[in-house]
Amino acid sequence: MNCEESPAEYYATEYAFEACQTRAKDGEHLLRDTRPLANMLQIEDNYQPSPKCLNIQKDITPAMRRIVSRWMLEVCEEQYREEGVFSLAMNYLDRVLSCHSVEKTKLQLLSVACLFIASKVKESVPFEAYKLVAYTDNSIELQDLLEWEMLVMQLLKWDTCAIIPQDYLHYLTPRLKVDPTHHQQIIRHAQTFISLCATEFKFAIQSSSLMACACICTAISGLYSKAWCENTLLYEQLHELTSIDIECIKTCQEQIEQLLTNHLCESTKASPQQQQTSSYSVGNTDENDDDDDEGISNSFQSTSSNPSVLSLSTSLIISPDEMTSSKTPTDVRDVRLVQ
């Protein structure tokens, strides 16, 4: 950057953006060390949202949380954000809902503030505030976003380095008896499953280590088979590493596979055009929640205006013409959901 250039002009260049997005590689000596894994297992409960967080909310329902989380995921995917940004933002959102009553008209504002903070924690080039405002169709003001950013930080007690499931993947996968050439593929699939699970509240209240183990098992089962996992004592290996009960891992894995199956069915019913042009309206939820969701004024607009950008809802459905190249960071076309 020259002395005459402003930071805005410098970061506006494509070269500077790509350079700033270059991420450090994982330190091999740290991944081999057992102490980071032990420390994460010890402190992860400090960042766990309350299972009753939605019970204390008068206006927010699980359906509303699901809708806003899918909107957040689309924003992260369209901006090609690191996988951990979305999960960390959802952790913030659930922790705030655990201790602070939020009006349903402020839910999207809260979600934007959580994305804003998470991107600052995880990435060297965070979200730009005005872009996040634009993604809401200017339904919020920039000043409101900045004020809610401070409010969220205060409610989190400025403790933003939460342990999320993605943090475990690079520590657990290399320690399993799996072909090393498949490690990156397993991690990539597990990251996709973690992002999908984060949209459902029943998974948000599970420990990060359990979700990481279950998603790793789901990824390996898809690449190999369940019988292979049993024969190689995969669950016993994860139990030895994390002290998580084997039955808990298997139960969570079954729930994840059921979620994937349901998601595939929903995606199959929706045409590609509908997936790109439809808006996420809180009113379009389960029938039992229609009365509760009626008062929301804002719709969560779909961000997939660019046909080349695919959201998670479409990445699980790959047509024969698309089998030759990957178009999304959460591509899982080679997962076989076979029982």
C-alpha positions as CSV (number, residue, x, y, z in Angstrom):
1,M,0.0,0.0,0.0
2,N,1.4,3.4,-1.0
3,C,1.5,6.4,1.3
4,E,-1.1,8.1,-0.8
5,E,-3.5,5.2,-0.8
6,S,-6.3,5.0,1.8
7,P,-7.0,1.6,3.4
8,A,-10.4,1.5,1.7
9,E,-8.7,2.0,-1.8
10,Y,-6.2,-0.7,-1.0
11,Y,-8.6,-3.3,0.2
12,A,-10.9,-2.5,-2.7
13,T,-8.5,-4.1,-5.2
14,E,-9.0,-7.8,-6.1
15,Y,-5.4,-8.6,-5.4
16,A,-5.4,-7.1,-1.9
17,F,-8.7,-9.0,-1.1
18,E,-7.3,-12.3,-2.2
19,A,-4.0,-11.7,-0.3
20,C,-5.8,-10.8,2.9
21,Q,-8.0,-13.9,2.6
22,T,-4.9,-16.2,2.5
23,R,-5.2,-18.3,5.6
24,A,-2.4,-19.9,7.7
25,K,-2.0,-23.6,7.4
26,D,-2.5,-25.8,10.4
27,G,0.5,-26.2,12.6
28,E,1.5,-29.9,12.4
29,H,3.2,-29.8,15.8
30,L,0.1,-28.3,17.4
31,L,-2.2,-30.9,15.9
32,R,0.0,-33.7,17.2
33,D,0.0,-32.2,20.7
34,T,-2.8,-33.6,22.9
35,R,-3.0,-30.5,25.2
36,P,-5.1,-28.3,22.9
37,L,-7.7,-31.0,22.6
38,A,-7.7,-31.6,26.3
39,N,-8.1,-27.9,27.0
40,M,-11.0,-27.5,24.5
41,L,-12.8,-30.5,26.1
42,Q,-12.3,-28.9,29.5
43,I,-13.7,-25.4,28.7
44,E,-16.3,-26.1,26.0
45,D,-19.2,-26.2,28.6
46,N,-18.5,-22.5,29.4
47,Y,-19.8,-21.6,25.9
48,Q,-22.8,-23.9,25.8
49,P,-26.2,-22.1,25.3
50,S,-29.0,-23.0,27.8
51,P,-31.4,-25.8,26.7
52,K,-34.2,-23.5,27.9
53,C,-33.1,-20.4,26.0
54,L,-36.1,-20.4,23.7
55,N,-38.4,-21.0,26.7
56,I,-37.6,-17.6,28.1
57,Q,-38.3,-15.9,24.8
58,K,-41.9,-14.6,24.5
59,D,-41.7,-14.0,20.8
60,I,-39.0,-16.2,19.3
61,T,-39.9,-19.8,18.2
62,P,-37.7,-22.6,16.9
63,A,-39.1,-22.0,13.5
64,M,-38.0,-18.4,13.5
65,R,-34.5,-19.4,14.6
66,R,-34.3,-22.0,11.8
67,I,-35.3,-19.4,9.2
68,V,-32.9,-16.7,10.4
69,S,-30.1,-19.3,10.7
70,R,-30.6,-20.4,7.0
71,W,-30.5,-16.8,6.0
72,M,-27.2,-16.4,7.9
73,L,-25.7,-19.5,6.2
74,E,-26.6,-18.1,2.8
75,V,-24.9,-14.8,3.6
76,C,-21.7,-16.6,4.7
77,E,-21.7,-18.9,1.6
78,E,-22.3,-16.1,-0.8
79,Q,-19.4,-14.2,0.7
80,Y,-17.2,-17.3,0.8
81,R,-16.6,-17.0,4.5
82,E,-14.6,-19.5,6.6
83,E,-16.7,-22.4,7.8
84,G,-16.4,-21.4,11.4
85,V,-17.9,-18.0,11.0
86,F,-21.4,-19.3,10.7
87,S,-21.2,-21.7,13.6
88,L,-19.6,-19.1,15.8
89,A,-22.3,-16.6,15.0
90,M,-25.0,-19.2,15.8
91,N,-23.2,-19.8,19.2
92,Y,-23.4,-16.1,19.9
93,L,-27.0,-15.9,18.9
94,D,-28.0,-18.9,21.1
95,R,-26.0,-17.6,24.1
96,V,-27.7,-14.2,23.8
97,L,-31.1,-15.8,23.6
98,S,-30.2,-17.7,26.8
99,C,-29.8,-14.6,28.8
100,H,-31.7,-11.8,27.1
101,S,-35.3,-11.4,25.9
102,V,-35.4,-10.4,22.2
103,E,-38.4,-9.1,20.3
104,K,-39.1,-11.0,17.1
105,T,-38.7,-7.8,15.1
106,K,-35.1,-7.6,16.4
107,L,-34.1,-11.1,15.6
108,Q,-32.6,-10.3,12.2
109,L,-30.7,-7.4,13.7
110,L,-29.3,-9.7,16.4
111,S,-28.3,-12.3,13.8
112,V,-26.5,-9.6,11.7
113,A,-24.6,-8.4,14.8
114,C,-23.5,-12.0,15.6
115,L,-22.2,-12.4,12.1
116,F,-20.4,-9.1,12.3
117,I,-18.6,-10.1,15.5
118,A,-17.9,-13.7,14.4
119,S,-16.2,-12.5,11.2
120,K,-14.0,-10.2,13.2
121,V,-12.9,-13.1,15.4
122,K,-12.4,-15.7,12.7
123,E,-11.1,-13.7,9.7
124,S,-8.5,-11.1,8.9
125,V,-11.0,-9.4,6.5
126,P,-14.4,-9.3,8.4
127,F,-17.8,-8.5,7.0
128,E,-18.3,-4.8,6.1
129,A,-21.1,-3.3,8.1
130,Y,-22.8,-1.6,5.2
131,K,-22.8,-5.0,3.2
132,L,-24.6,-6.7,6.1
133,V,-27.1,-3.9,6.2
134,A,-27.7,-4.3,2.4
135,Y,-28.2,-8.1,2.9
136,T,-31.2,-7.2,5.1
137,D,-32.7,-5.2,2.3
138,N,-31.9,-2.1,4.4
139,S,-34.4,-3.1,6.9
140,I,-32.0,-2.1,9.7
141,E,-29.9,1.0,10.1
142,L,-26.1,1.0,10.3
143,Q,-26.2,2.7,13.7
144,D,-28.5,0.0,15.0
145,L,-26.0,-2.7,13.9
146,L,-23.2,-0.9,15.8
147,E,-25.3,-0.5,18.9
148,W,-26.4,-4.2,18.9
149,E,-22.8,-5.2,18.3
150,M,-21.9,-3.6,21.6
151,L,-25.0,-5.1,23.3
152,V,-24.1,-8.6,22.1
153,M,-20.5,-8.1,23.4
154,Q,-21.8,-7.0,26.8
155,L,-24.2,-10.0,27.0
156,L,-21.4,-12.4,26.0
157,K,-19.2,-10.6,28.7
158,W,-16.6,-10.0,25.9
159,D,-15.8,-13.7,25.8
160,T,-16.0,-14.4,22.1
161,C,-13.5,-17.2,21.6
162,A,-16.1,-19.9,21.9
163,I,-15.3,-23.6,21.2
164,I,-17.3,-24.7,18.2
165,P,-17.5,-28.2,16.5
166,Q,-15.1,-27.2,13.7
167,D,-12.3,-26.6,16.2
168,Y,-12.2,-30.4,16.9
169,L,-12.1,-31.7,13.3
170,H,-8.4,-31.2,12.7
171,Y,-7.5,-32.7,16.0
172,L,-9.7,-35.8,15.9
173,T,-9.6,-36.8,12.2
174,P,-5.8,-37.4,11.9
175,R,-5.9,-39.6,15.1
176,L,-8.4,-42.0,13.6
177,K,-7.5,-45.2,11.7
178,V,-8.6,-43.8,8.3
179,D,-6.7,-43.5,5.1
180,P,-4.7,-40.2,5.4
181,T,-5.6,-39.3,1.8
182,H,-9.2,-39.0,2.9
183,H,-8.7,-36.7,5.8
184,Q,-9.4,-33.5,4.0
185,Q,-12.5,-35.0,2.4
186,I,-13.8,-36.2,5.7
187,I,-13.2,-32.8,7.3
188,R,-14.9,-31.0,4.4
189,H,-18.0,-33.2,4.7
190,A,-18.1,-32.9,8.5
191,Q,-18.0,-29.1,8.2
192,T,-21.0,-29.2,5.9
193,F,-22.9,-31.4,8.3
194,I,-22.0,-29.1,11.2
195,S,-23.3,-26.1,9.3
196,L,-26.6,-27.9,8.5
197,C,-27.0,-29.0,12.1
198,A,-26.4,-25.5,13.4
199,T,-29.7,-24.5,11.8
200,E,-31.6,-26.8,14.1
201,F,-31.9,-25.9,17.8
202,K,-31.9,-29.5,19.0
203,F,-28.3,-29.8,17.9
204,A,-27.3,-26.4,19.2
205,I,-27.7,-27.5,22.8
206,Q,-25.4,-30.5,22.3
207,S,-21.7,-30.2,23.2
208,S,-19.3,-29.1,20.5
209,S,-17.2,-32.2,20.9
210,L,-20.3,-34.5,20.5
211,M,-21.4,-32.7,17.4
212,A,-17.8,-33.0,15.9
213,C,-17.6,-36.7,16.7
214,A,-21.1,-37.4,15.3
215,C,-20.4,-35.4,12.1
216,I,-17.1,-37.1,11.6
217,C,-18.8,-40.5,11.9
218,T,-21.5,-39.4,9.5
219,A,-18.9,-38.3,7.0
220,I,-16.9,-41.6,7.3
221,S,-20.1,-43.6,7.0
222,G,-21.0,-41.8,3.8
223,L,-17.6,-42.4,2.3
224,Y,-17.3,-46.0,3.5
225,S,-20.1,-47.7,5.3
226,K,-21.6,-48.1,8.8
227,A,-20.3,-51.7,8.9
228,W,-16.8,-50.3,8.2
229,C,-17.1,-47.9,11.1
230,E,-18.1,-50.8,13.4
231,N,-15.3,-53.1,12.2
232,T,-12.6,-50.5,12.6
233,L,-13.8,-49.5,16.1
234,L,-14.3,-45.9,15.0
235,Y,-16.7,-45.1,17.9
236,E,-14.3,-46.7,20.4
237,Q,-11.5,-44.5,19.1
238,L,-13.5,-41.3,19.4
239,H,-14.6,-42.4,22.9
240,E,-11.0,-42.8,23.9
241,L,-10.1,-39.4,22.6
242,T,-13.0,-37.4,24.0
243,S,-14.6,-39.6,26.7
244,I,-18.0,-39.2,25.1
245,D,-20.3,-42.2,25.5
246,I,-20.5,-44.4,22.4
247,E,-24.2,-44.6,22.4
248,C,-24.5,-40.8,22.5
249,I,-22.3,-40.5,19.4
250,K,-24.4,-43.1,17.6
251,T,-27.7,-41.5,18.6
252,C,-26.5,-38.1,17.5
253,Q,-25.3,-39.6,14.2
254,E,-28.7,-41.2,13.5
255,Q,-30.4,-37.8,14.1
256,I,-27.9,-36.1,11.7
257,E,-28.6,-38.7,9.0
258,Q,-32.3,-38.2,9.5
259,L,-31.9,-34.5,9.1
260,L,-29.9,-35.0,5.9
261,T,-32.5,-37.2,4.5
262,N,-35.3,-34.7,5.3
263,H,-33.2,-31.9,3.9
264,L,-32.7,-33.9,0.6
265,C,-36.4,-34.5,0.4
266,E,-37.2,-30.8,0.9
267,S,-34.5,-29.8,-1.7
268,T,-35.9,-32.3,-4.2
269,K,-39.4,-30.9,-4.0
270,A,-38.2,-27.3,-4.6
271,S,-37.1,-26.4,-8.1
272,P,-33.8,-24.6,-8.7
273,Q,-35.6,-21.5,-9.7
274,Q,-37.6,-21.4,-6.5
275,Q,-34.5,-21.9,-4.4
276,Q,-32.9,-18.9,-6.0
277,T,-35.8,-16.5,-6.1
278,S,-37.8,-17.4,-3.0
279,S,-37.6,-15.2,0.1
280,Y,-37.3,-16.7,3.6
281,S,-40.5,-15.4,5.3
282,V,-40.9,-16.3,8.9
283,G,-44.6,-16.8,8.2
284,N,-43.7,-19.8,5.9
285,T,-43.1,-22.2,8.7
286,D,-44.6,-25.2,10.3
287,E,-48.4,-25.1,10.6
288,N,-48.3,-25.2,14.3
289,D,-46.2,-22.0,14.4
290,D,-48.3,-19.9,12.0
291,D,-50.1,-18.0,14.7
292,D,-46.9,-17.2,16.6
293,D,-45.0,-16.0,13.6
294,E,-47.7,-13.8,12.1
295,G,-46.4,-10.5,13.5
296,I,-42.9,-10.4,11.9
297,S,-42.5,-7.5,9.6
298,N,-39.2,-8.5,7.9
299,S,-38.6,-11.3,5.4
300,F,-35.2,-12.9,5.2
301,Q,-34.4,-12.4,1.5
302,S,-32.6,-15.1,-0.4
303,T,-29.0,-14.1,-1.2
304,S,-28.6,-16.4,-4.1
305,S,-29.1,-13.8,-6.8
306,N,-25.9,-15.0,-8.5
307,P,-26.6,-18.3,-10.3
308,S,-23.0,-19.4,-9.8
309,V,-23.3,-19.2,-6.0
310,L,-25.1,-22.2,-4.5
311,S,-26.4,-22.3,-1.0
312,L,-26.3,-25.4,1.3
313,S,-29.9,-26.2,0.3
314,T,-28.8,-26.8,-3.3
315,S,-25.3,-28.2,-2.6
316,L,-26.7,-31.5,-1.5
317,I,-28.5,-32.0,-4.9
318,I,-26.1,-32.3,-7.8
319,S,-27.3,-32.8,-11.3
320,P,-25.3,-35.0,-13.8
321,D,-24.1,-31.8,-15.6
322,E,-22.6,-30.5,-12.4
323,M,-20.7,-33.6,-11.4
324,T,-17.4,-32.4,-13.0
325,S,-16.6,-29.4,-10.8
326,S,-17.3,-28.1,-7.3
327,K,-19.2,-24.8,-7.1
328,T,-19.6,-24.3,-3.4
329,P,-17.4,-24.6,-0.3
330,T,-20.0,-27.0,1.2
331,D,-20.1,-29.4,-1.7
332,V,-20.9,-32.9,-0.6
333,R,-21.8,-34.6,-3.8
334,D,-19.7,-37.7,-3.0
335,V,-21.6,-38.6,0.2
336,R,-23.7,-41.7,0.0
337,L,-26.6,-41.6,2.4
338,V,-27.1,-45.4,2.3
339,Q,-28.2,-47.2,5.5
